[in-house]
Protein backbone atom coordinates (compact mmCIF):
# COMPACT_ATOMS: atom_id res chain seq x y z
CA UNK A 1 0.00 0.00 0.00
CA UNK A 2 1.25 3.46 -0.87
CA UNK A 3 2.36 5.34 2.27
CA UNK A 4 1.46 8.65 0.64
CA UNK A 5 -2.13 7.44 0.15
CA UNK A 6 -2.31 6.44 3.83
CA UNK A 7 -1.07 9.89 4.88
CA UNK A 8 -3.63 11.55 2.59
CA UNK A 9 -6.50 9.42 3.96
CA UNK A 10 -5.49 10.25 7.52
CA UNK A 11 -5.41 13.97 6.70
CA UNK A 12 -8.87 13.72 5.04
CA UNK A 13 -10.40 12.11 8.11
CA UNK A 14 -11.87 14.60 10.58
CA UNK A 15 -11.06 12.36 13.56
CA UNK A 16 -7.34 12.68 12.87
CA UNK A 17 -7.49 16.46 12.42
CA UNK A 18 -4.96 18.39 14.46
CA UNK A 19 -2.62 15.46 15.05
CA UNK A 20 1.07 16.24 15.05
CA UNK A 21 3.29 14.70 12.38
CA UNK A 22 4.80 12.33 14.97
CA UNK A 23 1.33 11.00 15.81
CA UNK A 24 0.46 10.52 12.15
CA UNK A 25 3.75 8.69 11.67
CA UNK A 26 2.85 6.48 14.66
CA UNK A 27 -0.49 5.62 13.02
CA UNK A 28 1.11 4.84 9.67
CA UNK A 29 3.79 2.68 11.30
CA UNK A 30 1.37 0.77 13.54
CA UNK A 31 -1.51 0.25 11.11
CA UNK A 32 -2.06 -3.00 9.28
CA UNK A 33 -2.72 -2.54 5.57
CA UNK A 34 -5.45 -4.72 4.10
CA UNK A 35 -6.86 -5.02 0.59
CA UNK A 36 -10.32 -6.24 -0.36
CA UNK A 37 -11.70 -7.11 -3.78
CA UNK A 38 -15.03 -5.82 -5.02
CA UNK A 39 -17.87 -7.61 -3.23
CA UNK A 40 -15.68 -8.79 -0.32
CA UNK A 41 -17.08 -8.48 3.18
CA UNK A 42 -14.86 -6.30 5.35
CA UNK A 43 -16.90 -6.61 8.55
CA UNK A 44 -19.83 -8.96 9.14
CA UNK A 45 -22.53 -8.02 11.64
CA UNK A 46 -22.21 -10.16 14.77
CA UNK A 47 -18.60 -11.26 14.29
CA UNK A 48 -16.08 -10.42 17.04
CA UNK A 49 -14.66 -6.92 16.69
CA UNK A 50 -11.32 -8.05 18.19
CA UNK A 51 -10.59 -4.50 19.33
CA UNK A 52 -9.96 -3.24 15.80
CA UNK A 53 -11.22 -0.42 13.61
CA UNK A 54 -10.05 0.84 10.24
CA UNK A 55 -9.67 3.83 7.96
CA UNK A 56 -10.66 3.56 4.31
CA UNK A 57 -7.61 4.58 2.30
CA UNK A 58 -9.12 4.05 -1.15
CA UNK A 59 -12.34 2.84 -2.67
CA UNK A 60 -15.93 2.80 -1.43
CA UNK A 61 -17.85 0.43 0.80
CA UNK A 62 -21.54 -0.26 1.19
CA UNK A 63 -23.26 -0.53 4.54
CA UNK A 64 -25.62 -3.51 4.30
CA UNK A 65 -28.87 -4.02 6.22
CA UNK A 66 -29.81 -7.29 7.89
CA UNK A 67 -32.00 -8.02 4.84
CA UNK A 68 -29.03 -7.59 2.52
CA UNK A 69 -30.00 -4.15 1.19
CA UNK A 70 -27.43 -1.44 0.58
CA UNK A 71 -28.25 1.36 3.01
CA UNK A 72 -25.55 3.85 2.06
CA UNK A 73 -21.92 4.09 0.92
CA UNK A 74 -18.85 5.67 2.43
CA UNK A 75 -15.41 6.23 0.97
CA UNK A 76 -11.78 7.09 1.47
CA UNK A 77 -11.08 9.00 4.63
CA UNK A 78 -13.93 7.42 6.61
CA UNK A 79 -13.62 5.28 9.74
CA UNK A 80 -15.21 1.84 10.13
CA UNK A 81 -15.54 -0.56 13.03
CA UNK A 82 -15.32 1.81 15.96
CA UNK A 83 -18.83 1.03 17.28
CA UNK A 84 -18.31 -2.71 17.61
CA UNK A 85 -14.90 -2.21 19.12
CA UNK A 86 -16.20 0.11 21.84
CA UNK A 87 -19.43 -1.77 22.54
CA UNK A 88 -19.51 -4.01 25.63
CA UNK A 89 -20.40 -6.95 23.36
CA UNK A 90 -17.27 -6.33 21.24
CA UNK A 91 -19.20 -7.45 18.14
CA UNK A 92 -19.58 -5.86 14.72
CA UNK A 93 -22.84 -3.93 14.51
CA UNK A 94 -23.10 -3.71 10.71
CA UNK A 95 -22.05 -5.55 7.60
CA UNK A 96 -19.63 -3.64 5.40
CA UNK A 97 -18.94 -4.79 1.85
CA UNK A 98 -16.45 -3.44 -0.69
CA UNK A 99 -18.27 -1.74 -3.58
CA UNK A 100 -15.01 -1.60 -5.56
CA UNK A 101 -11.49 -2.73 -4.70
CA UNK A 102 -10.73 -1.24 -1.28
CA UNK A 103 -7.61 -0.52 0.75
CA UNK A 104 -7.86 0.01 4.49
CA UNK A 105 -5.50 0.51 7.39
CA UNK A 106 -6.59 -1.26 10.55
CA UNK A 107 -5.55 -0.49 14.12
CA UNK A 108 -6.14 -1.98 17.52
CA UNK A 109 -8.03 0.32 19.90
CA UNK A 110 -5.82 -0.66 22.81
CA UNK A 111 -2.70 0.68 21.11
CA UNK A 112 -4.45 3.91 20.21
CA UNK A 113 -5.75 4.37 23.75
CA UNK A 114 -2.24 3.97 25.21
CA UNK A 115 -0.32 6.09 22.71
CA UNK A 116 -2.89 8.67 21.61
CA UNK A 117 -5.51 9.04 24.36
CA UNK A 118 -6.94 12.20 22.76
CA UNK A 119 -7.59 10.28 19.55
CA UNK A 120 -9.15 7.44 21.51
CA UNK A 121 -11.62 9.94 23.01
CA UNK A 122 -12.52 11.23 19.52
CA UNK A 123 -13.11 7.68 18.28
CA UNK A 124 -15.29 6.89 21.28
CA UNK A 125 -17.29 10.09 20.67
CA UNK A 126 -17.70 9.15 16.99
CA UNK A 127 -19.00 5.71 17.98
CA UNK A 128 -21.53 7.26 20.36
CA UNK A 129 -22.66 9.80 17.76
CA UNK A 130 -23.11 7.15 15.09
CA UNK A 131 -24.97 4.89 17.49
CA UNK A 132 -27.42 7.68 18.28
CA UNK A 133 -27.83 9.07 14.76
CA UNK A 134 -27.43 6.19 12.31
CA UNK A 135 -30.18 3.73 11.72
CA UNK A 136 -29.21 0.47 10.08
SEFIMAR-744783 format. One record per residue: residue in one letter; x, y, z of N, C-alpha, C, O in turn. Coordinates in steps of 0.2 Angstrom, whole numbers, padded with zeros to 4 digits. Layout:
N
DRENBA|code|n.px|n.py|n.pz|ca.px|ca.py|ca.pz|c.px|c.py|c.pz|o.px|o.py|o.pz
DRENBA|a|X|Y|Z|X|Y|Z|X|Y|Z|X|Y|Z
...
% end
This chain:
136
DRENBA|code|n.px|n.py|n.pz|ca.px|ca.py|ca.pz|c.px|c.py|c.pz|o.px|o.py|o.pz
DRENBA|x|0004|-0006|0000|0000|0000|0000|0004|0006|0000|0010|0006|0003
DRENBA|x|0002|0011|-0004|0006|0017|-0004|0006|0021|0002|0000|0023|0004
DRENBA|x|0011|0023|0005|0012|0027|0011|0009|0034|0010|0006|0036|0015
DRENBA|x|0010|0037|0005|0007|0043|0003|0000|0043|0003|-0003|0048|0006
DRENBA|x|-0003|0038|0001|-0011|0037|0001|-0013|0037|0008|-0018|0039|0010
DRENBA|x|-0010|0033|0012|-0012|0032|0019|-0011|0039|0023|-0016|0041|0026
DRENBA|x|-0006|0043|0022|-0005|0049|0024|-0011|0054|0022|-0014|0058|0026
DRENBA|x|-0013|0054|0016|-0018|0058|0013|-0025|0056|0016|-0029|0060|0018
DRENBA|x|-0026|0049|0017|-0032|0047|0020|-0033|0049|0027|-0038|0051|0029
DRENBA|x|-0027|0049|0031|-0027|0051|0038|-0029|0059|0038|-0033|0061|0042
DRENBA|x|-0026|0063|0034|-0027|0070|0033|-0034|0072|0031|-0037|0077|0034
DRENBA|x|-0037|0067|0027|-0044|0069|0025|-0049|0067|0031|-0055|0070|0031
DRENBA|x|-0047|0063|0035|-0052|0061|0041|-0052|0066|0046|-0047|0067|0049
DRENBA|x|-0058|0068|0048|-0059|0073|0053|-0057|0071|0060|-0054|0075|0063
DRENBA|x|-0057|0064|0061|-0055|0062|0068|-0048|0063|0069|-0046|0064|0075
DRENBA|x|-0044|0063|0064|-0037|0063|0064|-0034|0071|0064|-0028|0072|0064
DRENBA|x|-0039|0075|0063|-0037|0082|0062|-0034|0085|0068|-0035|0083|0074
DRENBA|x|-0029|0089|0067|-0025|0092|0072|-0019|0088|0075|-0016|0090|0080
DRENBA|x|-0019|0082|0073|-0013|0077|0075|-0006|0080|0073|-0006|0082|0067
DRENBA|x|-0001|0079|0077|0005|0081|0075|0008|0076|0070|0006|0070|0070
DRENBA|x|0013|0078|0067|0016|0073|0062|0019|0067|0065|0018|0062|0062
DRENBA|x|0022|0068|0071|0024|0062|0075|0018|0057|0076|0019|0051|0076
DRENBA|x|0012|0059|0078|0007|0055|0079|0004|0052|0073|0002|0046|0073
DRENBA|x|0004|0055|0067|0002|0053|0061|0007|0047|0059|0005|0042|0056
DRENBA|x|0014|0049|0060|0019|0043|0058|0018|0037|0063|0019|0032|0060
DRENBA|x|0016|0038|0069|0014|0032|0073|0009|0028|0070|0009|0022|0070
DRENBA|x|0003|0032|0068|-0002|0028|0065|0000|0024|0059|-0002|0018|0058
DRENBA|x|0003|0028|0055|0006|0024|0048|0010|0018|0050|0009|0013|0047
DRENBA|x|0014|0019|0055|0019|0013|0057|0015|0008|0060|0017|0002|0059
DRENBA|x|0010|0009|0064|0007|0004|0068|0000|0001|0065|-0003|-0003|0068
DRENBA|x|-0002|0004|0059|-0008|0001|0056|-0006|-0005|0051|0000|-0006|0049
DRENBA|x|-0011|-0009|0051|-0010|-0015|0046|-0014|-0014|0040|-0020|-0013|0040
DRENBA|x|-0011|-0014|0034|-0014|-0013|0028|-0017|-0019|0026|-0015|-0025|0026
DRENBA|x|-0023|-0018|0023|-0027|-0024|0020|-0031|-0021|0014|-0033|-0016|0013
DRENBA|x|-0031|-0026|0009|-0034|-0025|0003|-0040|-0030|0002|-0040|-0036|0004
DRENBA|x|-0046|-0027|-0001|-0052|-0031|-0002|-0054|-0030|-0009|-0054|-0025|-0012
DRENBA|x|-0056|-0036|-0012|-0059|-0036|-0019|-0066|-0033|-0019|-0069|-0034|-0014
DRENBA|x|-0068|-0031|-0024|-0075|-0029|-0025|-0080|-0035|-0023|-0079|-0041|-0025
DRENBA|x|-0085|-0033|-0019|-0089|-0038|-0016|-0087|-0042|-0010|-0091|-0045|-0007
DRENBA|x|-0081|-0041|-0008|-0078|-0044|-0002|-0082|-0041|0005|-0083|-0035|0005
DRENBA|x|-0083|-0045|0010|-0085|-0042|0016|-0079|-0040|0020|-0075|-0044|0022
DRENBA|x|-0080|-0034|0022|-0074|-0032|0027|-0076|-0033|0034|-0072|-0036|0038
DRENBA|x|-0082|-0031|0036|-0084|-0033|0043|-0091|-0036|0042|-0095|-0034|0038
DRENBA|x|-0093|-0041|0046|-0099|-0045|0046|-0103|-0044|0052|-0100|-0045|0058
DRENBA|x|-0109|-0041|0052|-0113|-0040|0058|-0113|-0046|0063|-0114|-0052|0060
DRENBA|x|-0111|-0045|0069|-0111|-0051|0074|-0104|-0054|0075|-0103|-0058|0080
DRENBA|x|-0100|-0053|0070|-0093|-0056|0071|-0089|-0052|0077|-0091|-0047|0078
DRENBA|x|-0084|-0056|0080|-0080|-0052|0085|-0077|-0046|0082|-0074|-0047|0077
DRENBA|x|-0077|-0041|0086|-0073|-0035|0083|-0066|-0035|0085|-0062|-0032|0081
DRENBA|x|-0064|-0039|0089|-0057|-0040|0091|-0053|-0034|0092|-0047|-0034|0092
DRENBA|x|-0056|-0029|0095|-0053|-0023|0097|-0050|-0018|0091|-0046|-0014|0092
DRENBA|x|-0053|-0020|0085|-0050|-0016|0079|-0055|-0012|0076|-0061|-0013|0076
DRENBA|x|-0052|-0007|0072|-0056|-0002|0068|-0052|0000|0062|-0046|-0002|0062
DRENBA|x|-0054|0003|0057|-0050|0004|0051|-0052|0011|0048|-0057|0014|0049
DRENBA|x|-0048|0013|0044|-0048|0019|0040|-0048|0017|0033|-0044|0013|0030
DRENBA|x|-0053|0019|0029|-0053|0018|0022|-0048|0022|0018|-0048|0028|0019
DRENBA|x|-0043|0019|0015|-0038|0023|0012|-0040|0024|0004|-0039|0030|0002
DRENBA|x|-0043|0019|0001|-0046|0020|-0006|-0052|0016|-0007|-0053|0011|-0004
DRENBA|x|-0056|0018|-0012|-0062|0014|-0013|-0068|0016|-0009|-0068|0021|-0005
DRENBA|x|-0073|0013|-0011|-0080|0014|-0007|-0082|0007|-0004|-0081|0002|-0007
DRENBA|x|-0086|0008|0001|-0089|0002|0004|-0097|0004|0005|-0099|0009|0005
DRENBA|x|-0101|-0002|0005|-0108|-0001|0006|-0109|-0004|0013|-0107|-0009|0015
DRENBA|x|-0114|0000|0016|-0116|-0003|0023|-0123|-0007|0021|-0127|-0004|0018
DRENBA|x|-0123|-0013|0023|-0128|-0018|0021|-0133|-0019|0027|-0131|-0020|0033
DRENBA|x|-0139|-0019|0026|-0144|-0020|0031|-0145|-0028|0033|-0142|-0032|0029
DRENBA|x|-0148|-0029|0038|-0149|-0036|0039|-0153|-0040|0034|-0152|-0046|0033
DRENBA|x|-0157|-0037|0030|-0160|-0040|0024|-0156|-0040|0018|-0158|-0043|0013
DRENBA|x|-0150|-0038|0018|-0145|-0038|0013|-0146|-0032|0008|-0143|-0032|0003
DRENBA|x|-0149|-0027|0010|-0150|-0021|0006|-0144|-0016|0007|-0142|-0015|0013
DRENBA|x|-0142|-0012|0002|-0137|-0007|0003|-0141|-0001|0006|-0145|0002|0003
DRENBA|x|-0138|0001|0012|-0141|0007|0015|-0138|0013|0013|-0141|0018|0011
DRENBA|x|-0131|0013|0013|-0128|0019|0010|-0121|0017|0009|-0119|0012|0011
DRENBA|x|-0117|0022|0006|-0110|0020|0005|-0105|0026|0008|-0107|0031|0009
DRENBA|x|-0099|0024|0010|-0094|0028|0012|-0088|0027|0009|-0087|0022|0006
DRENBA|x|-0083|0032|0009|-0077|0031|0005|-0071|0033|0009|-0071|0034|0015
DRENBA|x|-0066|0034|0005|-0059|0035|0007|-0059|0041|0012|-0062|0046|0011
DRENBA|x|-0056|0040|0018|-0055|0045|0023|-0060|0044|0029|-0061|0048|0034
DRENBA|x|-0065|0039|0028|-0070|0037|0033|-0067|0031|0038|-0063|0027|0035
DRENBA|x|-0070|0031|0044|-0068|0026|0049|-0074|0021|0049|-0079|0022|0048
DRENBA|x|-0071|0015|0050|-0076|0009|0051|-0074|0005|0057|-0068|0005|0059
DRENBA|x|-0079|0002|0060|-0078|-0003|0065|-0077|0000|0072|-0076|-0004|0077
DRENBA|x|-0078|0006|0073|-0077|0009|0080|-0082|0007|0085|-0081|0007|0091
DRENBA|x|-0088|0007|0082|-0094|0005|0086|-0093|-0002|0090|-0094|-0003|0096
DRENBA|x|-0092|-0007|0085|-0092|-0014|0088|-0086|-0014|0093|-0086|-0018|0098
DRENBA|x|-0080|-0011|0091|-0074|-0011|0096|-0076|-0008|0102|-0073|-0011|0107
DRENBA|x|-0080|-0003|0103|-0081|0001|0109|-0087|-0003|0113|-0087|-0002|0119
DRENBA|x|-0091|-0006|0109|-0097|-0009|0113|-0095|-0014|0118|-0090|-0018|0117
DRENBA|x|-0099|-0015|0123|-0098|-0020|0128|-0098|-0027|0125|-0094|-0032|0128
DRENBA|x|-0102|-0028|0120|-0102|-0035|0117|-0096|-0036|0113|-0094|-0042|0111
DRENBA|x|-0092|-0031|0110|-0086|-0032|0106|-0088|-0036|0100|-0084|-0040|0098
DRENBA|x|-0094|-0034|0097|-0096|-0037|0091|-0097|-0032|0085|-0099|-0026|0087
DRENBA|x|-0096|-0034|0079|-0098|-0029|0074|-0105|-0028|0074|-0109|-0032|0074
DRENBA|x|-0107|-0022|0072|-0114|-0020|0073|-0117|-0019|0066|-0123|-0018|0065
DRENBA|x|-0113|-0019|0060|-0115|-0019|0054|-0111|-0023|0049|-0106|-0025|0051
DRENBA|x|-0114|-0024|0043|-0110|-0028|0038|-0108|-0022|0033|-0111|-0018|0031
DRENBA|x|-0101|-0023|0032|-0098|-0018|0027|-0095|-0022|0021|-0091|-0027|0022
DRENBA|x|-0097|-0020|0015|-0095|-0024|0009|-0091|-0019|0004|-0094|-0014|0003
DRENBA|x|-0086|-0021|0001|-0082|-0017|-0003|-0086|-0016|-0010|-0088|-0021|-0013
DRENBA|x|-0088|-0010|-0012|-0091|-0009|-0018|-0087|-0009|-0024|-0089|-0011|-0030
DRENBA|x|-0080|-0008|-0023|-0075|-0008|-0028|-0069|-0011|-0024|-0069|-0012|-0018
DRENBA|x|-0063|-0012|-0027|-0057|-0014|-0023|-0056|-0008|-0018|-0056|-0002|-0020
DRENBA|x|-0054|-0011|-0012|-0054|-0006|-0006|-0047|-0008|-0003|-0045|-0013|-0002
DRENBA|x|-0044|-0002|-0001|-0038|-0003|0004|-0040|0001|0010|-0043|0006|0011
DRENBA|x|-0038|-0003|0016|-0039|0000|0022|-0033|-0001|0027|-0028|-0005|0025
DRENBA|x|-0033|0003|0032|-0027|0003|0037|-0031|0001|0043|-0036|0005|0045
DRENBA|x|-0029|-0004|0047|-0033|-0006|0053|-0028|-0006|0059|-0022|-0007|0059
DRENBA|x|-0031|-0003|0064|-0028|-0002|0071|-0031|-0006|0076|-0037|-0007|0076
DRENBA|x|-0028|-0007|0082|-0031|-0010|0088|-0032|-0004|0092|-0028|0000|0093
DRENBA|x|-0038|-0004|0095|-0040|0002|0100|-0035|0002|0105|-0034|0008|0108
DRENBA|x|-0033|-0003|0108|-0029|-0003|0114|-0023|0001|0113|-0021|0005|0117
DRENBA|x|-0020|0000|0107|-0013|0003|0106|-0015|0011|0105|-0011|0015|0107
DRENBA|x|-0020|0013|0102|-0022|0020|0101|-0024|0023|0108|-0021|0028|0109
DRENBA|x|-0027|0019|0112|-0029|0022|0119|-0022|0023|0123|-0022|0028|0126
DRENBA|x|-0017|0019|0122|-0011|0020|0126|-0007|0026|0123|-0004|0030|0127
DRENBA|x|-0006|0026|0117|-0002|0030|0114|-0005|0037|0112|-0001|0042|0112
DRENBA|x|-0011|0037|0110|-0014|0043|0108|-0021|0044|0112|-0026|0043|0108
DRENBA|x|-0021|0045|0118|-0028|0045|0122|-0033|0050|0119|-0039|0049|0120
DRENBA|x|-0030|0056|0117|-0035|0061|0114|-0038|0058|0108|-0044|0060|0106
DRENBA|x|-0035|0054|0104|-0038|0051|0098|-0043|0046|0100|-0048|0045|0097
DRENBA|x|-0041|0042|0105|-0046|0037|0108|-0052|0040|0110|-0058|0038|0108
DRENBA|x|-0052|0046|0113|-0058|0050|0115|-0062|0052|0109|-0068|0051|0109
DRENBA|x|-0059|0054|0104|-0063|0056|0098|-0066|0050|0094|-0072|0051|0092
DRENBA|x|-0063|0044|0094|-0066|0038|0091|-0072|0036|0096|-0077|0034|0093
DRENBA|x|-0071|0036|0102|-0076|0034|0106|-0082|0039|0105|-0088|0037|0105
DRENBA|x|-0081|0046|0105|-0086|0050|0103|-0090|0049|0097|-0096|0050|0096
DRENBA|x|-0086|0047|0092|-0088|0046|0085|-0093|0040|0085|-0098|0040|0083
DRENBA|x|-0091|0035|0089|-0095|0029|0090|-0102|0030|0093|-0107|0028|0091
DRENBA|x|-0101|0034|0098|-0108|0036|0102|-0112|0040|0097|-0118|0039|0097
DRENBA|x|-0109|0045|0093|-0113|0049|0089|-0117|0045|0083|-0123|0045|0082
DRENBA|x|-0113|0040|0081|-0116|0036|0075|-0121|0031|0078|-0126|0030|0075
DRENBA|x|-0120|0029|0084|-0125|0024|0087|-0131|0028|0088|-0137|0025|0087
DRENBA|x|-0131|0034|0090|-0137|0038|0091|-0140|0041|0085|-0147|0041|0085
DRENBA|x|-0136|0042|0080|-0139|0045|0074|-0140|0041|0068|-0143|0043|0063
DRENBA|x|-0137|0035|0068|-0137|0031|0062|-0142|0025|0063|-0142|0022|0068
DRENBA|x|-0146|0024|0058|-0151|0019|0059|-0149|0014|0053|-0150|0015|0047
DRENBA|x|-0148|0008|0055|-0146|0002|0050|-0149|-0004|0053|-0148|-0009|0050
% end
